[in-house]
Amino acid sequence: MPFANFKVPEKTLTPKQKEEIVTRTTELFVEIYGERARANTMVLVEEVADGGWGISGNVLTLAMLGEAEAEAEAAPAGA
């Protein structure tokens, strides 16, 4: 049985976006394994609580990510 597990920050995806992850992931497995995989493909979208994840040994929060995104948008192109 093909299985995919997506872990995402809590409250960052809409129900429609989660549905799209499930649908597109299932279609990818069907492309790879053939139609027989559709009925047995399991896709799990898990929401991780704010502050419950990190990168490079640093705990991240949505507020920190928001600041990083704002800085990236404000930076001149090619910087």
N, C-alpha and C positions, 0 to 999 in steps of 0.2 A: 504494500500500500504506500503510494507516495505521500509524504508528509512535509509540510512547510510550516515553520514557526516564526512569525514576525513579532518582535518586541519593539514597541514604540512608546514614546513618552505619553503619559496619560493626557487625555483631552486635546490631542493635537490632530486627530482625524475625525471627520464626520462619519456618521453611519454609512453614507453613500461611498466615501473613500474606502472604508473597510470592506464594503461589498465589492468594490472594484479590485482590491487586493486579492480577495478570495476568488473572484471570477477570472482575473487575468492569470493568477498562479495556476489555477486548475487548467486553463487553456494551455499554458506552457507545458505542464506535465502531459497533457493529451498530445501535444505536438511531438514530444519526445518519446512517449511510451505507446502512443496510439489511443484510440477511443476506449479501449478496455480500462484505461486508467481513470476515466471520468467518475465512475461509480465508487471508486475506492480512494480518491484523493481527499486528503484531509488538510485543511489550512486553518491555522490558529493565529489570530491576531490578539496578542496580549498587550495590555496597557500597563506600563510600569509607573508606579507612583512618582510624583515629582521628588527629585533628590535621591531616587532609588537606582541611579545608574551613573556611569561616569566613563571618561576616556583618559587614558594615560595616567591613571592613578588619581584623577581629580573628579570629585563628585560634581555633577552638573545639575542645574535647575532650569526650568523654563525661563525664569527671569534672566539668567546668565545667557541663555541661547538667544533671547530677544535682544539683549545688548549686543551680542556678537553679530546678529543679523543687521541691526541698525548701523553698526560701525561699517560693515561690509557694503551696505547700500550707500553710505555717505562717502566712502573712499573714492577718490578719482579713478577712472578707468585706467588699468595698467599699473596701478600702485601695488 
